[in-house]
Amino acid sequence: MRRAGFLTRAVVFLSFCCGTQAALRVTAIAAGGHHSLALTSDGTVWAWGYQDGASTRAVSAAPSLVGGLSEIVAISGGGTHSLAVRGDGTVWAWGFAGSWCGGGLGDGTTGISSTPIQASGLSPVVAVAGGWMFSLALSRDGTVWAWGCAPFGQLGDLTRIPRATPTQVASLTSVVAVAAGYGHALAVKDDGTVWAWGHNGSGQLGDGTVAANRVDPGRPIPRPVSGITGIVAVAGGFAHSLALKRDGTVWAWGSNDSGQLGDGTTISRLTPIQVLGHGKHRHLHESRFLHPGSFEHSYTCRAR
């Protein structure tokens, strides 16, 4: 399948309520902890997998329409919650996003919602990213906002205080892309640099350091990732990170116990290392996009 834009040629068949089938063009996909999302060309969102609602918990083995959403332009899956951006720049969230810690879906409450609710206090947003019990939003003005749980400082506001409404990530401007891992966050600035904050127990912040102990494993302020420039996209895994350079090469850092850094070893890295291609001494290149997976793995796709 040739790629034009982001999966713009992909067509899937989604089941409607009455058992009939209709072909809908999928324009974006996202994966959460145990659920999946698809955005279609008519601006609707479809979901399947584990559902954690206000009164019920269930598993849906087939896509179903998410009610109350229209004109959606971007989606993201968190650990147990989902995010969507409307064409008017508003952000909508549903699921479970840390009511136990004082976080939430961004509307000021700390409950669970099986239907989308609007996150408050945000200027027009162009992209979102869901982590484990926290959320990120990239505003049109290049600032980044975060809410939810914050035991590792993953909200980036210099504290470890959970937030039920969005708070601005400190010291970040001119951002063009964001990503969230399990407990850490990543941002790409318009100069091609990558900034990271939050959990650093495996070196996933990429600045050459690792958390000294498990009592204080995170960093609540963004700092630049060492040694990489010209970055156009990032992705966060459970305890590792990926970056795509403008030249099509892929770089990785953090935990490597399962070989997830793709450098031919199982040695964790505190700074970025280039991902290998076919054969141990070749490198992956001509990659087009990264997908954050579901916090336990990440992968890249190379266009044919």
C-alpha positions as CSV (number, residue, x, y, z in Angstrom):
1,M,0.0,0.0,0.0
2,R,1.4,3.3,-1.0
3,R,1.3,6.0,1.6
4,A,-0.2,9.4,0.7
5,G,-0.3,11.7,3.7
6,F,-1.0,9.6,6.9
7,L,-2.8,6.4,5.8
8,T,-5.1,8.5,3.5
9,R,-5.4,5.5,1.2
10,A,-6.4,3.1,3.9
11,V,-10.0,1.9,3.9
12,V,-11.5,-0.2,6.6
13,F,-14.9,-1.7,7.1
14,L,-16.6,-0.6,10.3
15,S,-19.8,-2.1,11.7
16,F,-22.8,0.2,12.2
17,C,-25.5,-0.4,14.8
18,C,-27.8,-2.4,12.5
19,G,-25.2,-4.9,11.3
20,T,-24.7,-3.3,7.9
21,Q,-21.2,-2.6,6.6
22,A,-20.0,0.7,5.1
23,A,-16.5,1.6,3.8
24,L,-15.0,4.5,5.7
25,R,-11.7,6.1,4.9
26,V,-9.4,6.1,7.9
27,T,-7.2,9.1,8.2
28,A,-5.4,8.4,11.5
29,I,-5.1,5.6,14.1
30,A,-4.0,5.5,17.7
31,A,-3.3,2.8,20.3
32,G,-3.8,3.0,24.1
33,G,-3.0,0.6,26.8
34,H,-5.6,-2.0,25.9
35,H,-7.7,-0.2,23.3
36,S,-7.5,1.2,19.7
37,L,-8.9,4.3,17.9
38,A,-9.5,5.2,14.3
39,L,-10.4,8.6,12.9
40,T,-12.3,8.6,9.7
41,S,-12.6,11.2,6.9
42,D,-16.1,12.3,8.1
43,G,-14.6,13.5,11.4
44,T,-15.9,10.7,13.5
45,V,-14.0,8.4,15.9
46,W,-14.3,4.7,16.3
47,A,-13.0,2.6,19.2
48,W,-12.5,-1.0,20.2
49,G,-10.8,-3.0,23.0
50,Y,-11.1,-2.5,26.7
51,Q,-13.6,0.2,27.8
52,D,-13.5,1.7,31.3
53,G,-16.7,3.6,31.8
54,A,-18.3,5.4,34.7
55,S,-20.5,2.4,35.6
56,T,-19.3,-0.5,33.5
57,R,-16.1,-2.2,32.3
58,A,-16.3,-4.1,29.1
59,V,-14.4,-5.4,26.1
60,S,-15.5,-4.5,22.6
61,A,-14.0,-6.9,19.9
62,A,-15.2,-4.7,17.0
63,P,-15.1,-1.0,16.3
64,S,-18.0,1.1,17.6
65,L,-18.7,4.8,17.1
66,V,-17.7,7.1,19.9
67,G,-20.8,9.2,20.6
68,G,-20.8,13.0,20.9
69,L,-17.8,13.7,18.7
70,S,-17.8,15.4,15.3
71,E,-15.3,17.3,13.1
72,I,-12.4,15.6,14.8
73,V,-9.0,16.2,13.3
74,A,-6.6,14.4,15.7
75,I,-6.7,11.5,18.2
76,S,-4.5,9.8,20.8
77,G,-4.8,6.8,23.1
78,G,-3.6,7.0,26.7
79,G,-3.2,4.2,29.1
80,T,-6.9,3.9,30.0
81,H,-8.2,7.1,28.4
82,S,-8.6,8.7,25.0
83,L,-8.2,12.2,23.5
84,A,-9.5,13.9,20.5
85,V,-9.1,17.4,18.9
86,R,-11.9,19.1,17.1
87,G,-11.5,21.3,14.1
88,D,-12.2,24.3,16.3
89,G,-9.2,23.5,18.5
90,T,-11.1,22.1,21.5
91,V,-9.9,18.9,23.2
92,W,-12.2,16.1,24.3
93,A,-11.3,13.2,26.6
94,W,-13.0,10.1,27.9
95,G,-12.2,7.0,30.0
96,F,-10.1,6.8,33.2
97,A,-7.2,9.2,33.7
98,G,-6.1,9.1,37.3
99,S,-9.0,10.0,39.6
100,W,-7.2,8.1,42.3
101,C,-4.3,10.6,42.3
102,G,-6.3,13.8,41.9
103,G,-5.8,14.0,38.1
104,G,-8.5,13.6,35.6
105,L,-9.7,14.2,32.0
106,G,-9.0,18.0,32.1
107,D,-12.4,19.4,33.0
108,G,-11.7,20.0,36.7
109,T,-13.3,16.8,37.9
110,T,-11.5,13.5,38.9
111,G,-14.1,11.0,37.9
112,I,-14.4,8.5,35.0
113,S,-16.4,9.3,31.9
114,S,-17.6,6.9,29.3
115,T,-18.5,9.8,27.0
116,P,-16.2,12.6,25.8
117,I,-16.0,15.7,27.9
118,Q,-14.2,19.0,27.0
119,A,-10.9,19.8,28.7
120,S,-11.0,23.3,30.0
121,G,-8.8,26.4,29.7
122,L,-7.0,25.6,26.5
123,S,-6.3,27.9,23.6
124,P,-6.8,26.3,20.1
125,V,-5.0,22.9,20.1
126,V,-3.4,21.2,17.1
127,A,-2.2,17.9,18.6
128,V,-2.6,15.7,21.7
129,A,-0.8,12.8,23.3
130,G,-2.0,10.4,26.0
131,G,0.4,8.9,28.6
132,W,-0.4,6.6,31.5
133,M,-2.8,8.7,33.6
134,F,-1.7,12.0,32.0
135,S,-2.3,14.0,28.9
136,L,-0.5,16.5,26.7
137,A,-1.9,19.2,24.4
138,L,0.1,21.2,21.8
139,S,-1.4,24.7,21.3
140,R,-1.4,26.5,18.0
141,D,1.0,29.1,19.6
142,G,3.7,26.4,20.2
143,T,3.1,26.0,24.0
144,V,2.5,22.6,25.6
145,W,-0.1,21.9,28.3
146,A,-0.5,18.9,30.6
147,W,-2.8,17.4,33.1
148,G,-3.4,14.2,35.1
149,C,-1.2,12.3,37.5
150,A,2.4,13.6,38.2
151,P,4.4,11.3,40.5
152,F,7.4,11.5,38.1
153,G,7.0,15.2,37.2
154,Q,5.5,14.2,33.8
155,L,3.4,17.4,33.7
156,G,6.6,19.4,33.4
157,D,5.4,22.3,35.6
158,L,8.3,22.1,38.1
159,T,6.1,20.1,40.5
160,R,4.8,16.6,41.1
161,I,1.3,17.8,41.9
162,P,-1.5,16.2,40.0
163,R,-3.7,18.5,37.9
164,A,-7.4,18.1,37.1
165,T,-7.1,20.9,34.5
166,P,-4.4,21.8,32.0
167,T,-1.2,23.5,33.3
168,Q,1.5,24.9,31.1
169,V,4.7,22.9,30.7
170,A,7.5,25.1,31.9
171,S,10.1,26.7,29.6
172,L,8.8,25.3,26.3
173,T,7.9,27.4,23.3
174,S,8.0,27.0,19.5
175,V,7.0,23.3,19.9
176,V,5.8,21.5,16.7
177,A,5.2,17.9,18.0
178,V,4.6,16.1,21.3
179,A,4.6,12.5,22.5
180,A,3.9,10.7,25.8
181,G,5.3,7.5,27.1
182,Y,4.3,5.6,30.3
183,G,5.6,8.3,32.7
184,H,7.7,10.6,30.5
185,A,7.0,13.2,27.8
186,L,8.7,14.4,24.7
187,A,8.5,17.6,22.6
188,V,10.1,18.6,19.3
189,K,10.8,22.3,18.8
190,D,10.8,24.1,15.4
191,D,14.7,24.1,15.5
192,G,14.6,20.3,15.4
193,T,15.7,19.7,18.9
194,V,14.0,17.3,21.3
195,W,13.1,18.1,24.9
196,A,12.1,15.5,27.5
197,W,10.8,15.4,31.1
198,G,9.2,13.0,33.6
199,H,10.3,9.4,34.5
200,N,14.0,8.8,33.9
201,G,14.5,5.4,35.6
202,S,16.0,3.9,32.4
203,G,17.5,7.0,30.8
204,Q,14.5,7.6,28.6
205,L,15.0,11.4,28.9
206,G,18.1,11.0,26.8
207,D,20.4,13.6,28.4
208,G,23.0,11.2,29.6
209,T,21.6,10.8,33.1
210,V,19.5,8.2,34.9
211,A,17.4,8.6,38.0
212,A,19.5,8.1,41.1
213,N,16.9,6.1,43.0
214,R,13.3,4.8,42.9
215,V,12.1,7.3,45.5
216,D,12.6,10.2,43.1
217,P,12.8,8.7,39.6
218,G,11.7,11.7,37.6
219,R,12.5,15.2,36.4
220,P,9.6,17.8,36.4
221,I,11.2,20.2,33.9
222,P,12.0,19.8,30.2
223,R,15.7,19.6,29.2
224,P,17.2,18.9,25.7
225,V,18.0,15.4,24.6
226,S,21.7,15.1,23.9
227,G,23.3,14.8,20.5
228,I,20.4,14.9,18.0
229,T,19.1,17.7,15.8
230,G,16.9,17.8,12.7
231,I,14.1,15.9,14.4
232,V,10.6,15.9,12.9
233,A,8.8,13.3,15.1
234,V,9.1,11.5,18.4
235,A,7.4,8.6,20.2
236,G,7.5,7.4,23.8
237,G,7.4,3.8,25.0
238,F,7.2,2.3,28.4
239,A,10.8,3.3,29.3
240,H,12.4,4.2,26.0
241,S,12.1,6.9,23.4
242,L,12.3,7.2,19.6
243,A,13.1,10.1,17.3
244,L,12.8,10.4,13.5
245,K,15.3,12.7,11.8
246,R,14.6,14.8,8.7
247,D,17.0,12.5,6.8
248,G,14.8,9.5,7.5
249,T,17.0,7.9,10.1
250,V,15.6,6.7,13.5
251,W,17.3,7.2,16.8
252,A,16.5,5.5,20.2
253,W,17.4,5.7,23.8
254,G,16.4,4.4,27.2
255,S,15.6,0.8,28.3
256,N,16.8,-1.9,25.9
257,D,16.1,-5.1,27.9
258,S,14.0,-6.5,25.0
259,G,16.1,-5.0,22.2
260,Q,13.6,-2.2,21.7
261,L,16.3,0.3,20.8
262,G,17.1,-1.7,17.6
263,D,20.8,-1.3,17.8
264,G,21.6,-5.0,17.8
265,T,22.2,-5.2,21.5
266,T,20.2,-5.3,24.7
267,I,22.2,-2.6,26.4
268,S,20.2,0.4,27.6
269,R,21.4,3.8,26.4
270,L,21.3,7.1,28.2
271,T,21.8,9.1,24.9
272,P,20.4,8.5,21.4
273,I,21.8,5.7,19.2
274,Q,20.9,5.1,15.6
275,V,18.5,2.2,14.9
276,L,19.9,-0.5,12.7
277,G,18.4,-1.6,9.4
278,H,18.6,-5.0,7.7
279,G,21.8,-6.6,8.8
280,K,23.7,-5.7,12.0
281,H,25.8,-3.0,10.4
282,R,23.2,-1.2,8.3
283,H,20.9,1.5,9.6
284,L,17.2,2.1,9.2
285,H,16.5,5.0,6.8
286,E,13.8,6.5,4.7
287,S,11.3,6.1,7.6
288,R,8.3,8.3,7.3
289,F,6.5,8.2,10.7
290,L,6.7,6.8,14.2
291,H,3.9,5.3,16.2
292,P,3.9,5.4,20.0
293,G,2.4,1.9,20.4
294,S,0.9,1.1,23.8
295,F,3.7,2.1,26.2
296,E,5.4,-1.2,26.0
297,H,6.7,-1.0,22.5
298,S,7.1,1.4,19.6
299,Y,7.7,0.8,16.0
300,T,8.5,2.6,12.7
301,C,7.1,2.1,9.3
302,R,9.1,2.6,6.1
303,A,7.3,3.7,2.9
304,R,7.8,1.5,-0.1
